[in-house]
Amino acid sequence: MFPTRLDSPLAPDIARAMMDGFNRHYQLFRTESARAKHRFETADWHGQQRAQRERIEFYDLRVKECSKRLEREFKAGEQSMDVWQQIKLHYIGLLVNHHQPELAETFFNSVTTKILHHSYFHNDFIFVRPAVSTEYIENLVSSVRPNYRPSYLCYYPTQDDVQAQLVRMVQDFDLRVPFEDLERDALRVMEVMRRQLGEVKLRANFQVQVLSNLFFRNKGCYIIGKLINGFYEHGFALPVLHGPNGKLRIDAALFGEDDLLRLFSFARAYFMVDMEIPSAYVQFLCSMMPRKPRNELYNALGLAKQGKTLFYRDFLHHLQHSTDKFRIAAGIKGMVMLVFDLPSYPYVFKVIKDHFPHQKDTTRAQVEGKYQLVKLHDRVGRMADTLDYSEVAFPRARFSDELIAELQQFAPSQIEISDRDGDGQTEVIIQHLYIERRMIPLNMFLQEAFDAGGADPANTSPAALRAREQITRAVIDYGYAIKDMVAANIFPGDMLWKNFGITRNSKVVFYDYDEIEYLTDCHFRKVPEPRNEEEEMSGEIWYRVGPHDVFPETFAPFLLGNPLVREVFLQYHANLLDPVFWQTQKERIAAGYVHDVFPYEREKRFINKV
Ligand SMILES: Nc1ncnc2c1ncn2[C@@H]1O[C@H](COP(=O)(O)OP(=O)(O)OP(=O)(O)O)[C@@H](O)[C@H]1O
């Protein structure tokens, strides 16, 4: 029941304390993001990577801090439900003119769910649905805030001054490092723009809109905007990099949704952007990539908790509007993870099993540690991001019996089947699970192509030729996926095809993290020469293997059974079977070298075009 009187003297103070907690969090988050510009200007790449990692942990720290304060100052856990309802109403009042109301609502949920029993996790007490709209929030210039910038800026070039306007646009970002030749870069961008627009007239509304703050990640900085002409909008991103002479250059002009999706992929680290109104950024990005879910855009901007909240809302909505059943995921079952999915929904759900077979010498805590490592690390477009949730309740009626039996057999400590809320609905409550994008497991992808005759040189049917091309592309990209991870100091551990997936954009991405190691922690060794015939003929490993020893030559028998796969792999990636390659990469990283990661095709780089 909605309280008719807000008569609790404590409720406004608790709401205020909660809001102070959020404001402090966002201020720190923003300051760290804003510093990315200076780190970019001074080429402090280690600092940039460290900040990207550390910022992820800010949220939980602030939530803990705030819930402790509420307990200490207000004995929050002892307050009646009537008071809690009033707290929510006061909090809504504080959101009226707030610039990040959606994030502040999520913060409220995080703190409140630490204090209240889960039976109160509904809309009367927490923000199951948003209460305050994020539409049309703007940064208005006023006498009090004369320096405020709107979320995006507009430029209106004419036929004759496009280049000059582009130069001005870049200069307005006020990067404190000179460009090598900004006029040249603007001309290059203009050429790509012209091709994008085609042979059309410039209409009255011709304009360039750009988000008013830069996007930073690793060694790159990105200008994000769109070109508008008549009824058409063309989203773009301009990566700015340090050239070899220390001066800046625009490295490429990325136009079109596919390139943008690649840049904002779930398999990459989060951007650092100084945003006063994050929802305005998300709205702008949504208009450039309408197929990308908003939760993934919030994630990409480093606002992972908001991403998680939106994901969960979308998921509940999908459950309400679908009837299919959760089932064991297609592919080879994991030894460590029990994986299931809902056919109509493009994600998989992963639960750590209670026991592992003897070849998996690990523990639940270690597996969780590896997933956390990936979360904090630069995923370089090759490792899927995961969202982890605790105590998730699913309707029992939506689970296949086979899946329930599997969960009961392999992860009994992780599930409870009960009518927890007493509402007559039996639920499957899972203690802890990871959710990630569903991909086509690479072993299945290759098998389908083999079945279509792709690996049979005698088969020249169109389907077989198509399949052959698919196999070739996948094997080449698989090798590059490993090399990208290597460049980011990650050794995947288990490199079997089944541990990689193919995304919508046909990119190969890794998803099995339980054996992941830092490259710099591994010893890459050559298999020793056998000392006698007995050793030579032995089917077993006869040499001593230390815990971090890796023998790259031994990868081949597991990976290269198929002759076509073998041929392609050896043509492009034979060095992956050579310990010297791995050792050299390890030494470069240990010496402090930070590799470039290009979230776009190399052919798009201007230096490869001239
Ligand atoms: N993101 C995903 N998309 C599609 N299928 C997936 C995904 N993640 C896992 N799977 C499926 O679930 C299986 C097991 O997943 P995963 O490799 O993460 O488990 P694991 O226990 O760590 O495996 P392993 O036994 O190799 O250590 C995969 O082989 C694949 O078939």
The ligand as an SDF file (V2000), in Angstrom:
LIG
                    3D

 31 33  0  0  0  0  0  0  0  0999 V2000
   29.1690  -18.4990  -24.5460 N   0  0  0  0  0  0  0  0  0  0  0  0
   28.8230  -19.7120  -24.9640 C   0  0  0  0  0  0  0  0  0  0  0  0
   28.0460  -19.8690  -26.0700 N   0  0  0  0  0  0  0  0  0  0  0  0
   27.6840  -21.1030  -26.4950 C   0  0  0  0  0  0  0  0  0  0  0  0
   28.0240  -22.2350  -25.8850 N   0  0  0  0  0  0  0  0  0  0  0  0
   28.7910  -22.1600  -24.7820 C   0  0  0  0  0  0  0  0  0  0  0  0
   29.2350  -20.8910  -24.2560 C   0  0  0  0  0  0  0  0  0  0  0  0
   29.9630  -21.1230  -23.1540 N   0  0  0  0  0  0  0  0  0  0  0  0
   29.9840  -22.4700  -23.0020 C   0  0  0  0  0  0  0  0  0  0  0  0
   29.2800  -23.0880  -23.9680 N   0  0  0  0  0  0  0  0  0  0  0  0
   29.0800  -24.5500  -24.1400 C   0  0  0  0  0  0  0  0  0  0  0  0
   29.2710  -25.1880  -22.8870 O   0  0  0  0  0  0  0  0  0  0  0  0
   30.4090  -26.0470  -22.9180 C   0  0  0  0  0  0  0  0  0  0  0  0
   31.1530  -25.9800  -21.6210 C   0  0  0  0  0  0  0  0  0  0  0  0
   31.5210  -24.6340  -21.3440 O   0  0  0  0  0  0  0  0  0  0  0  0
   32.9540  -24.2360  -20.7800 P   0  0  0  0  0  0  0  0  0  0  0  0
   33.9890  -24.5640  -21.7950 O   0  0  0  0  0  0  0  0  0  0  0  0
   32.8900  -22.8470  -20.2900 O   0  0  0  0  0  0  0  0  0  0  0  0
   33.0280  -25.2540  -19.5550 O   0  0  0  0  0  0  0  0  0  0  0  0
   34.2770  -25.8940  -18.8400 P   0  0  0  0  0  0  0  0  0  0  0  0
   33.7680  -26.7700  -17.7910 O   0  0  0  0  0  0  0  0  0  0  0  0
   35.1780  -24.7850  -18.4040 O   0  0  0  0  0  0  0  0  0  0  0  0
   34.9450  -26.7150  -20.0250 O   0  0  0  0  0  0  0  0  0  0  0  0
   36.2500  -27.6290  -19.9000 P   0  0  0  0  0  0  0  0  0  0  0  0
   35.7700  -28.9650  -19.5330 O   0  0  0  0  0  0  0  0  0  0  0  0
   36.8420  -27.5870  -21.2940 O   0  0  0  0  0  0  0  0  0  0  0  0
   37.1330  -26.9620  -18.8770 O   0  0  0  0  0  0  0  0  0  0  0  0
   31.2180  -25.5850  -24.1170 C   0  0  0  0  0  0  0  0  0  0  0  0
   32.0000  -26.6290  -24.6560 O   0  0  0  0  0  0  0  0  0  0  0  0
   30.1390  -25.1180  -25.0740 C   0  0  0  0  0  0  0  0  0  0  0  0
   29.5970  -26.2040  -25.7850 O   0  0  0  0  0  0  0  0  0  0  0  0
  1  2  1  0
  2  3  1  0
  2  7  2  0
  3  4  2  0
  4  5  1  0
  5  6  2  0
  6  7  1  0
  6 10  1  0
  7  8  1  0
  8  9  2  0
  9 10  1  0
 10 11  1  0
 11 12  1  0
 11 30  1  0
 12 13  1  0
 13 14  1  0
 13 28  1  0
 14 15  1  0
 15 16  1  0
 16 17  2  0
 16 18  1  0
 16 19  1  0
 19 20  1  0
 20 21  2  0
 20 22  1  0
 20 23  1  0
 23 24  1  0
 24 25  2  0
 24 26  1  0
 24 27  1  0
 28 29  1  0
 28 30  1  0
 30 31  1  0
M  END
$$$$
